Structures are given as C-alpha cells and as structure tokens.
Amino acid sequence: MNNETKVWQGRGSVNIGLVNPKSPTNVGAVMRAAGCYQVEAVYYTGERYERGARFQTDTQDSRRTIPLMRSESLFDDVPNDMTVVCVELVEGAISLPTYDHPEKAFYIFGPEDGNLRQSVVDQADEVVYIPTIGCMNLAATANVLLYDRLSKLTMDDAGDGLIRKSRDCRNHLRVKK
C-alpha cells in the first residue's frame, strides 16, 4: 500500500494469515476488513478458497491494493521483524481487551469451521482470544481484532476528512449542531 494513502502512517504494519479458510465469502470479507484497516498483505493456506474464488465478496475490491497470496506455510511468509500473533480460543491466551498489539504484527486466524493446530499455536510469539459467549465467524473476528488494534493506537482524530473519504458515495449525512 502506498504510504501517502495510509491514514495511520507510522503506526506499524500488519499482515494477516488465514489457515485453510472455508470459503471465498470468508476471504472476501477479510479482504474488505483489510482494506478498511490498512493491512499490507493477506496470505492463505489450503485449497478451499481457490475452489470457489469466482464468488467475489470483497465489495471494496481490496485485492487491487492489498496482495492476496497463497502460502504453503504461513511461517515461511512472516517478515523477520513481525510478531506472530495467533487469534483463537486457546486456553492460556491473552484476552483481547487487555492485549497490547505489537507495532508490526502477523495475525494468524484459523478456519471458520475448525481451529488452529497445536503446532501453529506453539510457533506463535503470542496468542490472543476475543472474549465472547460462543465463537464468531472469521470475518467478524478479523474486524474486531483490527478495530481493537486501531482503537488502542495513539492518533489524532482524523475527523470529517476521513469520514468523507471512507463513506459510501451516496452518503452525505451530517450531524446538525
């Protein structure tokens, strides 16, 4: 992603790894979140995504600006300076509300219809979970995690300029003062 277009420039960098995502719908929704929260790249393992990739659900067409790449092993694609963070309901994991995100993170998410393997969790630098009753779907989990990361950054209020840039072109709403 071009640094001039980054709203939160200088706030670190983020990559996402998806372990055998269940469907293109899952990946498309994660790509949309990646676009909203300025993720630099998304990697995925497994073959299920490619079988149904023709069903596009990334309504913001984030693939134009964010690489989506197949990986044989996510750990082979982690840049040396990034902290690997697994996001999964794992006993002993850190609760997301208390978690301090690393400046440079490679977040790994398990499949919607399964969980990460113990070997993946064992290789991670950190493991976090989102405290819920029951589990969320992949896209919801990615959105919550990325929003939590953004909300904990110290940043100036981007204000109306960010709102105008981000909203749908048909939305011209204003708060009356």
N, C-alpha and C positions, 0 to 999 in steps of 0.2 A: 504494500500500500504506500502511496506517495506521502511522504512526511508533511507536505504542505496541506494535505487534506485531513490530517489527523487532528481531531478536536482535543484529544488528551495527550498531545505530543509531549515527550519527555517523561511519561508516566509508566514506562516499562513496555514490555511486549508480551503477547500471548499467542500461543499456538494451541490447537485442540487436536486430540487423538480420539477416534471413535473405534471401539473394538467391535468388529462384525455387526455394524448397525443393521437393524431388522429390515428397514425399507427405505426407499428413496424419499418417502414423506418425512421420515425422521431426519435424514441428512439434509433435505431441503430446508426444514425448519431450523436446524442447527446453523446452516449457512446464512439464513436470514438473521439469526441472532448474532452470528459472527460479523455480519455487516453492520448491525446496529452498535456493537460494542468494539469495533475496530480490531478484530482478531487478524493476525497476519497470515495464517495458513491453517488449513484443516486437513488432517490425514485420516485415513480409514483402513481397516484390515477386513479380511473376509471377502466373500463373493456375493452376498445377498444384495448389497446396494447396486452393483453393476447389472444384476438381472432385471431390475425394474427402473433403471435410471431414466428411462424415457418419460416417466411421470414426474415432471418438474414441479416442485412445490416451493422453490426459492423465489418468491414473488418479487423480491428486490434485485434479482439476477446478480447476487453477490459473487458468483463464480467469475464474473468479468474482472473483479478486483482482488479477490481472495483465492489463492490456489487451493484446489481440492485434489488431493493426490492419494492414490492407492499405496499402501505400505505393506511389506511382508512382515515387518516388526517395527512397531512404533518406537521402541527404544533406539533403533538404528537411526531414526529421523529427528531425535531430540538434539537441538543445538547444545554445544558444550556448556554454555552459560545459562541454560534454563533449568529451573527446578521442576522436577516431575511430580505432579500432584494428581493422585487418583481421586475420583469423586464417586463414592459408592457407600452403601450402607454396610459398614465394616465395624465389627466390634473393636474398640480401642481407637477409632478415628476421632479427629478433631471436629467439633460442632462448627458449622459454617459461621454462625453469629460471633463466635469468639476467635475466628481464624484471621491471621494477618497474612494477606496474599504476598507472595514474593514479587519483586519487581519484574522479573522475567519468568514466566510460567508456561509449562506444557501440561495442560489439563487432560487427563485421560478419563473417558466415560465408557462404561460397559454397555452392552446391548440392552435394548428395552425389554426383551424377553428372557433376560438372564443376568448374570453378574460377571464381574472381572474374575479372572483366575487368580488363585493364591500367588502364583509365580509373578504375576504382574504387580499385585499389591506389594509383594516382597521387594521388588526392584524400585518402587517409588521412593522419592525423598520424603513425601508427606502424603497423608490420606485424610480427606475431609468427607463429612456427610452433611446432608441437609436434614435438619430435624423435622420430620413430618409424621403423621399417622398414616402408614402405608407408603408406597413408593410412587414417585412421579414418573411421567414419561421422559424420554431422552431430551426432547426439545425444552420442556419445562425446566428440567434440571440444569441444562446449559444456560438458559435465560436467567434463572435465579442466581446461579454461581457468577455469571458475568456481571449481572447487576450488582451483586454484593461487592464484587471487586471494584467496580466503578464507584459505588456509594462510599467506599472506605478511602478512596483517593482524596488527597487534599487538592482541591482545584477551585479556581474561580468559577462563579456562576456564569455559565455560557449565555444565559438569557434568551431574549427573543430571537437573536440571530440563529442560534442552534435550533430553536423551535421552527422557525421559517424554513430552515434547510432540511429538517427531518420529517416534517409532517406531509401528509398527502396533498397533492396539488389542488384538490377541491376544498381543503380545509382552510378557511380564512377567519376562524373564530378568534375573538379577543375577550379578555376579562374587562368588564366595564368597571371603571374606578369611580 
